[in-house]
Amino acid sequence: MMHHLLPLAALLLLSIITTETKVVTSVEDCNEFFLQQTPPTIPGILEGGNIREQNRYKLICQTFEDTRTFVTLYDTQNKIPVFSAAKFRGSAAGRPSHPWMIEPQLEDPDDVDNMRQADKNINYEHQAGDTDYNPYNQQGFDRGHLFPNSYGSNPTEKSSTFTLTNAVPQNKRFNRGKWKKMELCVKRFLDENCINNNNRKEGFVVIGAKPSDSASSGSSLLNNNKINVPSVLWSAFCCYSHSQNKWLAGAHWGNNRHDDLNYLETKTLGELLTTEGIDAFPGTRCPKDLTVPQLYSKCPFKSKKRKVIVSHKVPRKCVGKKIYCGAKKRNSNHKTCIFQKKKRNLPGNTV
């Protein structure tokens, strides 16, 4: 009798074991990549941890070789990510040479969890494919990472960033210029300052894109009106620093086009919320009105005559005004809102 019951018991056990899927319906299913398990607030899209249009916006637990590495909220209509979020654990050297991949479950919910190489013979219905970006250089766009491969802590994490669900059409000169400089400087800052009470590197980043109004201009769409070209890219970070005994945070954003500025200004989380309507770390201890100390003091740029910004509470009169990270004073009206250390020049502290 016992012999006949064993197969039945095994079937019952299997029936109660839950299986993880890569594309999930609840933020709680993939919240380990958010600070305090709390996702950002994106008006009209993700509010209070709830995805407003689940048929359109899909939360992807980005999985590479059976390892979850970061999370993306993907817009299947515009075919670009809304944001990618990750836990920063220290950056590893090198850039992998990896083919661009796609998310199989966006096309077939019953497909495998792992991202796979994009098939050049397939036009994907719910996401961008590799052919959608070719010949992307002739169109003046890069496949711009949101969560950059340079932030990856190991080869698996770095390779996993090469999925088109983590990429947007990014103006080539913007991507390779001030956006790249910003990424390098933020990475350096996280590596050196975001060390927790257990002496481990730990920080959280959220990087996103705001889609263009497709009705405003044909130039806002890539490849025969298929892929939206975002108008703005934004980036935010937050961490606790044991050495400084405080929370540190900052934000950057810029228009997805080439202009005369060679760096992005360092902003506060509060300014990101006020200007772009994005609350990157809601309900956390991340400061919304503090600038980060010496963010770009050690960036490997050529200029050696830049001054270092000092950590300050932003005065009420300076809210909404430009606070430059040690850059030259472009507007004398804002000089009272530029915080600098005197008599100390350090290299390359601007983006």
C-alpha positions in Angstrom: 0.0 0.0 0.0 2.8 2.4 0.9 4.5 1.6 -2.3 1.5 2.8 -4.3 1.1 6.0 -2.3 4.7 7.3 -2.9 4.1 8.4 -6.5 0.9 10.2 -5.4 2.8 12.0 -2.7 5.5 13.1 -5.1 2.8 14.6 -7.4 1.2 16.5 -4.6 4.6 17.9 -3.6 5.3 19.1 -7.1 2.0 20.7 -7.3 2.7 23.1 -4.4 6.2 24.1 -5.4 6.1 27.5 -7.1 8.2 28.2 -10.2 9.8 31.5 -11.0 9.2 33.2 -14.3 11.3 35.9 -15.8 8.4 38.2 -16.8 6.3 38.7 -13.7 3.0 40.4 -12.9 3.9 41.9 -9.5 6.7 44.1 -8.4 7.1 42.0 -5.3 8.2 39.0 -7.4 11.4 40.8 -8.3 12.0 43.5 -5.6 15.4 42.5 -4.5 16.9 45.0 -6.9 15.1 48.0 -5.4 16.3 49.8 -2.3 14.2 48.6 0.7 12.2 46.5 -1.9 10.5 49.7 -3.0 10.2 50.5 -6.8 10.3 54.0 -8.2 7.2 56.0 -8.8 6.6 56.8 -12.5 3.4 58.8 -13.0 0.7 57.0 -14.9 2.9 53.9 -15.2 4.1 52.6 -11.8 2.5 54.1 -8.7 2.5 52.8 -5.2 4.2 49.6 -6.5 1.3 48.9 -8.9 1.7 48.7 -12.6 -1.1 50.6 -14.2 -1.4 48.8 -17.6 -0.1 45.3 -17.1 -1.0 44.4 -20.7 1.4 47.1 -21.9 4.1 47.4 -19.2 5.9 44.1 -18.3 8.3 43.7 -15.4 11.3 41.6 -16.3 13.5 39.9 -13.8 16.5 39.9 -16.1 17.9 36.4 -16.1 21.1 35.3 -17.7 22.4 31.7 -17.4 19.8 31.0 -14.7 21.0 34.0 -12.6 18.9 37.0 -11.9 21.0 40.2 -12.3 18.7 43.3 -12.4 15.1 44.3 -13.1 13.5 46.2 -16.0 10.0 47.6 -16.6 9.4 47.3 -20.3 7.0 49.2 -22.5 5.8 46.7 -25.2 4.0 49.5 -27.1 7.0 51.9 -27.5 9.4 48.9 -27.4 11.8 50.5 -25.0 12.4 50.1 -21.3 10.8 52.5 -18.8 13.7 51.9 -16.4 16.2 49.3 -15.3 17.1 49.0 -11.6 19.9 47.2 -9.9 21.9 46.7 -6.8 25.4 47.9 -7.2 28.0 45.6 -5.6 31.2 47.0 -7.0 32.2 47.2 -10.6 34.4 44.6 -12.5 36.9 45.6 -15.2 36.4 44.9 -18.8 33.6 45.0 -21.4 32.3 41.7 -22.7 31.9 41.0 -26.4 28.4 39.6 -26.3 25.6 39.5 -28.9 22.5 41.4 -28.2 19.7 39.4 -26.7 15.9 39.5 -26.3 13.4 38.4 -23.7 11.7 35.2 -24.9 8.7 35.4 -22.5 7.5 38.7 -24.0 6.7 36.8 -27.2 5.6 33.5 -25.5 4.8 33.5 -21.8 5.5 29.7 -21.7 9.0 30.2 -23.1 12.2 29.8 -21.0 13.3 32.3 -18.3 16.7 33.0 -19.7 17.3 35.8 -22.2 18.6 34.5 -25.5 20.4 35.9 -28.6 18.1 37.9 -30.9 17.3 36.1 -34.1 17.9 38.4 -37.1 15.3 36.6 -39.1 12.5 37.4 -36.7 10.5 40.7 -36.4 9.4 40.6 -32.8 5.9 41.8 -32.0 6.3 42.9 -28.4 9.9 44.1 -28.2 12.8 45.5 -30.3 14.9 43.1 -32.2 18.5 43.3 -33.4 17.4 44.2 -37.0 15.4 47.2 -35.7 18.7 48.9 -34.9 20.5 48.2 -38.1 21.9 50.1 -39.7 21.6 52.1 -36.5 24.9 54.0 -36.9 23.6 55.5 -40.2 20.6 56.7 -38.3 22.8 58.3 -35.7 21.7 56.2 -32.8 23.4 53.7 -30.5 21.8 50.8 -28.7 22.1 52.7 -25.4 22.3 50.7 -22.2 20.1 51.8 -19.3 21.8 49.6 -16.7 25.4 49.9 -18.0 27.7 46.9 -18.4 30.4 48.9 -16.6 28.3 48.7 -13.4 28.3 44.9 -13.4 30.1 43.2 -10.5 31.0 40.0 -12.5 31.1 38.7 -16.0 27.6 37.2 -15.8 26.1 40.5 -14.6 28.0 42.5 -17.3 26.9 40.2 -20.1 23.3 40.3 -19.0 23.1 44.0 -19.7 23.3 43.2 -23.4 19.6 42.6 -23.8 17.5 44.9 -26.0 15.0 45.1 -23.2 17.7 47.2 -21.4 18.4 49.4 -24.4 17.0 52.5 -26.1 17.8 54.4 -29.3 20.3 56.9 -27.9 21.8 59.7 -29.8 25.3 58.6 -30.6 27.1 61.7 -29.6 25.1 62.1 -26.4 25.7 58.4 -25.4 29.4 58.5 -26.1 29.9 61.9 -24.7 28.4 63.4 -21.5 26.2 60.4 -20.7 29.3 58.1 -20.7 31.2 60.6 -18.6 28.4 60.6 -16.1 28.3 56.8 -15.9 32.0 56.7 -15.3 31.9 59.3 -12.5 28.9 57.8 -10.8 30.5 54.3 -10.9 33.7 55.7 -9.4 31.7 57.4 -6.7 29.7 54.3 -5.8 32.9 52.2 -5.7 34.6 54.6 -3.3 31.8 55.8 -1.1 29.0 53.2 -1.0 30.5 50.8 1.5 28.0 49.6 4.2 28.4 48.6 7.8 29.6 45.1 6.8 32.4 46.7 4.8 30.7 45.6 1.5 30.0 47.8 -1.5 26.3 48.4 -1.8 24.3 50.9 -3.6 21.1 51.1 -5.7 20.7 52.6 -9.1 17.6 53.3 -11.3 18.1 54.5 -14.9 15.2 55.3 -17.2 14.0 56.9 -20.4 11.0 59.1 -21.1 9.5 58.4 -24.5 9.0 61.0 -27.1 5.6 62.1 -28.2 5.3 60.0 -31.4 2.7 62.4 -32.7 5.0 65.4 -32.6 7.6 64.4 -35.0 8.5 61.5 -37.3 12.1 61.7 -36.0 10.8 60.4 -32.6 10.4 56.9 -34.1 13.0 54.4 -35.3 12.7 51.9 -38.1 9.4 52.8 -39.8 7.5 53.9 -36.7 8.3 50.9 -34.6 10.8 51.9 -31.9 10.2 55.1 -29.9 13.3 57.4 -29.5 13.2 58.7 -26.0 13.3 62.4 -25.5 15.1 62.3 -22.0 17.3 59.8 -20.2 17.7 60.0 -16.5 19.8 58.3 -13.8 19.6 58.2 -10.0 21.6 56.5 -7.3 21.4 56.1 -3.5 23.4 54.3 -0.8 24.4 54.4 2.8 28.1 55.3 3.5 29.5 53.8 6.7 32.5 56.0 6.6 30.4 59.2 6.3 27.6 57.8 8.5 24.9 59.1 6.2 22.8 58.4 3.1 24.1 59.7 -0.2 22.2 60.3 -3.4 22.2 62.1 -6.7 20.5 62.3 -10.0 21.3 63.3 -13.6 19.2 63.7 -16.7 19.6 65.1 -20.2 17.9 65.5 -23.5 18.6 62.7 -25.9 20.3 64.8 -28.5 23.7 66.4 -29.2 24.3 69.9 -27.9 27.2 72.1 -26.9 27.3 71.1 -23.2 30.0 68.6 -22.4 28.7 67.4 -19.1 25.5 66.7 -17.2 24.8 68.7 -14.1 24.6 66.9 -10.8 21.1 67.3 -9.4 19.2 66.2 -6.3 16.5 63.5 -6.1 14.1 66.3 -5.2 14.9 68.1 -8.5 14.3 64.9 -10.4 10.9 64.7 -8.8 10.0 68.3 -9.4 11.3 68.5 -13.0 10.6 65.1 -14.4 8.0 63.8 -12.0 10.0 60.8 -11.1 10.5 59.6 -7.5 13.4 57.2 -7.8 13.5 56.0 -4.2 10.1 56.7 -2.6 9.7 56.1 1.1 13.4 55.6 1.8 16.0 57.6 3.7 17.6 58.8 0.5 18.0 62.6 0.8 16.0 64.6 -1.6 17.7 68.0 -1.0 21.4 67.2 -0.6 24.1 67.3 -3.2 26.7 64.5 -3.0 30.2 65.3 -1.8 33.1 65.4 -4.3 31.2 63.4 -6.8 33.7 63.9 -9.6 36.8 64.6 -7.7 38.8 61.6 -9.1 37.3 61.1 -12.6 40.0 60.3 -15.2 39.4 63.2 -17.5 41.9 65.4 -19.1 41.1 68.7 -17.4 43.1 69.4 -14.3 41.6 72.8 -13.3 38.3 71.8 -11.9 37.2 72.5 -8.4 35.3 70.2 -6.1 31.7 70.6 -5.1 31.1 70.4 -1.4 28.2 68.6 0.2 25.6 71.2 1.2 22.0 71.4 1.9 20.5 73.2 -1.1 19.4 76.7 0.1 15.7 77.4 -0.6 16.7 80.2 -3.0 18.7 77.8 -5.0 16.0 75.1 -5.6 15.4 74.8 -9.3 18.6 76.7 -10.2 21.6 75.2 -11.8 24.2 73.8 -9.4 27.3 73.0 -11.3 29.7 70.3 -10.2 32.8 72.5 -10.0 32.3 73.6 -13.6 33.1 77.1 -14.8 30.4 79.7 -14.0 28.2 79.7 -17.1 25.7 82.2 -15.6 26.8 84.8 -13.1 23.2 84.9 -11.8 23.7 81.4 -10.3 27.1 82.0 -8.7 25.5 82.1 -5.2 24.3 78.6 -5.8 27.6 77.1 -6.8 29.3 75.4 -3.9 33.1 75.0 -4.2 36.1 74.3 -2.1 38.6 77.1 -2.4 42.4 76.7 -2.8 42.1 73.1 -3.8 42.1 72.0 -7.4 41.5 68.4 -8.3 41.3 66.8 -11.8 38.2 66.1 -13.8 35.3 66.7 -11.5 32.7 67.5 -14.1 30.5 65.5 -16.4 
